[in-house]
Amino acid sequence: MPMLGDYCLTGLRTADGRTDIPRLMEVLKEMGVTDYMHLVWREKSYPKAWEDFKAMAPLFQQAGIRLWLYLTPPSEKPPEPFGNDYVRWAKECALIAKKHPVVRGIAMDDFNGNVKTFTPEYCQKMMTEARAIAPDMLLYVICYYGYADPFIKPHVQARAIDGVICPYYAPHRNHSNTQDLYPQAVKFRGWLDEQTAGTARMPIIWMVYGTKVAKAPDACTPGYVRDCLAQALKATREGYADGAMTYCLPKDKKDFVDAARTSFSEFRKA
């Protein structure tokens, strides 16, 4: 099954700012997701997020929903508690994955803007040490459309990463344009296949914004989410993508949850 995913706990915090895990599980099941990516960042913004991730793993194992550790790069405030030691992060995540195989690996935010840190060699070191603990660990990275060449080209060619997550935003930079997603998916798939010719297919997941990005002139709407997911899932059905996921979907708002639930349900039925 291709990825039908979601990222971040938007709208589902406890009174002290932590993850409302029971409510999150309830909403993810309602949406029908296969995967959830949990952001671990600085304590001030997401208190005890790493502790929450560890607590979530056995519950996601029981529910059969794949769980990913989503980390911020050096260009942002470092994730806590291990800071910018991403080899340590990979190993710590692998220790959880060893006990709970539903933990699939790491997703790295804004990867294309941080390749001076995340060289192919550094990524390979991260995952070599992680896979010594949990052999099936994966590394997926955020790369915007139009930034793959030259930023992640050496990583793709060296298979230093295992998949790409492409947020649908650049180059149009607004939340009203939905029609460019499908043609971007076709072109990005072609580029990836050129770089990996003769080796296994590299997955690409399309990320659809559910919350307004800074500097965007307009807000996201349930209709925007639904229409973008339709484009991404069409690309998935036709072999140009490997799934779709929502970014910071307001999971406390029924119309946004329904937009994702309906889109994922229709994809499964097709």
N, C-alpha and C positions, 0 to 999 in steps of 0.2 A: 504493500500500500504506500503510495506517495505521501509525503509529509503534509498534514493538515494541522498547522501549528498556531501557537500564540506565544507572545513574549510580554513579560512584565506584569506586575500585580495591580495595575492601574485600577483604582476604585475599590480595592479589596484589602484595606489595611485595618489593623486593630487600633484601639485607642492610643497605644504607645508607638504607632508607626510601623509595626511589624506586619508580616504576611498573615492574613486571615486564612490559614490553610484549609479549614473545613469549607469555608465559602468558596475559595478558589477551586477546590476539587469539585464542588457542586457545579460551578459555572463551566469549568472545562468539560465536564461530562455532558452538560447541556449543549455545549457548542459542538461536541463530537470530535474533539481534537485527537490527534495521534501523538503530538509532541508539545511540550511546554518548555520555554527557555526562561530561566530564572535569573534575573539581574542581581549580581553582587557587586556593590560599588562602595562608596565611603559610608561609614557608620552614620554620619550626620544626615544623609539623604535616605539611606535604607538601613535602619538599625537592625543589627543581628541577622542580616540577610544570609550570611554564611551558615549560621546556626539553623536558620529556617530551611536552607537547602538540605542540610543533613537530616533534619526532621522530616522533610518531604519525601526523601528517597524511598523509605519502606512503604509509604502510602501510595506513591506512584507505581511502585512495583506491584502492589496488590491490585491497583486499578488498571494496570496494563497501559499506562500512558508514559511515553518516553520522556525523560527529563534531561535537560541540558544546563550546564553552568555557563551563564553569559557574563563575560568579564569586560571591563573597560580597559583601554590601552593607556600607555604613558602620556598621551596628549591630553587625557582627562585626569581628574583627581584619581590617585591609585586606589584600586579595590582593596578592601580590608578584610582579613587581617594580614595577608601575606604581601601586600604592596605590589610592586612591579617585578617580583620574582615569579615569572610565569612558569618556569620549570617546577617550582614548588607547587603552584596552583594545579598544574597538570597531574602531579603525583598525588596530591591530596584528593583531587577529584577521582583519580583512579582507585584510591583506597575505598571510596564509597561505591564506585562501580563494581569493584570486586565482590562486595556483599550484595549489591542491588544492580544487576545487569541492565535494568531499565535505564540507568544513567548512561547516556550514549556518548557524552564527551563535552567539549568546550566550544562555545561560540565566542568569537572575538570581535568586539565592536570597532568600527572605523579602522579596519585593518589596512585599507589602501593608503591611509594617511600616516601609518606607523611602521612602514616596512624597513626603516633604518634600524629599528629595534627587532622587528620580526623578520629577520633574514631567513632564507630557506634553511640555513644551517641551524638557526636557533629554533625554528619550528620543528625541525627533525629531532633536535635534542629533547624538546618538550615531550614529543609524542613517543620517542624511543623509551624514555624513562617512565612515561605513563603506561605504555603497553607492556613493560616488564612486570607491571602489577595487574593490569586489566587489558588483555590483548585486543579487545574490540573497541577501545577508545578512539574517538574521531575528533578532528579539528575542523570546524567550519568557520569561515571568516566573512565579515561584511565587506563588500566591495560595490561601490556605486557604478551604475552603467556609465560607460565612457572613461572609466578610470582603470580598467583592468590592464590595458596595455599603455605604459610599461610597468605599472606598479606591482601587479601580482603575476605577471607573465613568468618570471623565473620560478615562482612558487608552484604554479600550475605545472610547468614543464618538469620540475623536479619531483612532483607529487609530494611536496612538503606540506600541503593542505589536502583535506579530504572532500571539501565541498565549499560552495560559495552561496552566500545569502545576499541577494541584491534588493535593497530598498527601492521602491518605485517612487522616485522624487526627482533626481537629476536626469536630464538637464532642464525639464520644464519648470520645476520648482514652484508648483502650486498644487492645491488639492481639488481642482476641478477637472483637470485633464486626466481622463481614464483611457483614452484610445491609443496612447503610445506604448502601453505596457506590452501588448502582444507582439508588435514588431520588434521591440527591444529584446524580448525573450528569444525570438527567432535569431536575431543577430548575435546575442550573447552566447546562445547555444552553439552557433557556428564557430565563433571564436574559440570557445573552450574545446570543441572537437578538433580544431586545427592544432591546438597546443598539445593535445593528448593523443594525437594520431598513433594508432598501433598499441595503445594501452586501454585500460578500462575507462568507461565513461565517468566523468566527474559530475556529481550532482550540482544543480543550481536550484535554489529555493527563492521565490519572489515574496518579498515582505511588503505588506500593504499597511499604510499608516491608518491608525484609528484615532490618533491624537495629533493636533496641529504641530508641525515642525516650526522651529524658530525661523523667522523671516518669510514664511509662507504667507501670502496675502489673504488666504481664506482658510476657514476651519474645515476639518473633516466632517462628513455627514454619514449616516448609515447607508445612504444611497451610493456615496463614493466608495465606501468599503465594499459594498455588494458588487458594484460594477467592476472595481479593480480585481476582486477575487474571481469574478467571472472570466476576466481576461487571463489571469494567471492560471486558472484551472483549465481553461481551454488550451493554453500552451502546454499544460501538463498532459492532458488527454492526447495531444498530438505529438508528444515526445520531445518538446522543446524545453520543458522544465520538469522538475522532480517534486513539485509541490508548492504550496503557498502557506503563508502565515501572516497573522496580524501583529501590528506593532502598537503597544500601549492602547489596546482596545479598551474603552471604558466599560469594564465588566460589571459595573453597578448600574448600567443603563440598558434597559431591556431592548430598545430598538437597535442598538449596536450589537448586542449579543445575538439577537435574532438574525441580523444581517449575516454574521459569520455562520451561525447554525444552519440557516437555510442554504447558504452557498456550499458548505461542506456536505450537507445532506444530498443536495442535488448532484454533486460530483459523484458521490458514492452510488447513486441510483443510475447514473448514466452508463 
